[in-house]
Amino acid sequence: MLFRLFMAAFIVFLLAFIGLALGYLCRRKSLQGSCGGIANLGLEKACDCDKPCARARRQLARR
């Protein structure tokens, strides 16, 4: 009984995975991030620290 339930769940997930893969292959679009992400929140920097690290300071200076 438990084996049948496992196999049914496995098949459902496998079919969903195959469907997602086929959809991705048919559209031929590259994967993209979210629509704006942290930039849409109106924040100037990605970290909340008072004194950002050297790498963050360089990135902020480029803007």
N, C-alpha and C positions, 0 to 999 in steps of 0.2 A: 504494500500500500504506500509506504513512504517512498519507495523507489519510483513508483509511478508519478507521485506528486513532484518529486525532484526532476524527473525527466520532462514532465509537462512544463514546469517552470523554466527549465533549461532551454527547451524548444521555443518557448515564447520569447525569452531574452535573445536567443540566437536569431530568430526571425526579425526581431526589432533591430538588432545590430546589423543584419544584412540589409534591411530596408534603409537604415541611415547611411550605410556605406554606398549603396546604389544611388541614393539621392545625392550624396556628395560627389560621386563620380560622374553622374549625369550633368550636374550643374557646372562642373569644372571651375569653381570659384575657390580662391584661396581662403583659408580660415581667417576670420577677423575677430578683433576684440570687441568689447562692449562699445556702445555708442557714446563715447566721450569719457566714460569712466570717472576718474577723480577730477578731471577738468570741469565736468558739469556741476560739481559741488561748489565751485567758486574758490577752491583752495589754491594758494600759490605754491605750496610745496607738498610733497607726498608724505612727509613725516611730521609728527607733532612736537618734535624736540625743540627746546629753546635755542640751542646752538647746533645747527646742522653740521654733519661731518664734511670733510674737505671735498669729497666727491659731489655731495649735494650742493655745496657752495659754488662749485664750478658750473654745475648745471643751471643753478639759478642765475649766475652771472651771464650765461649765454643768452638768456631770454631778453 
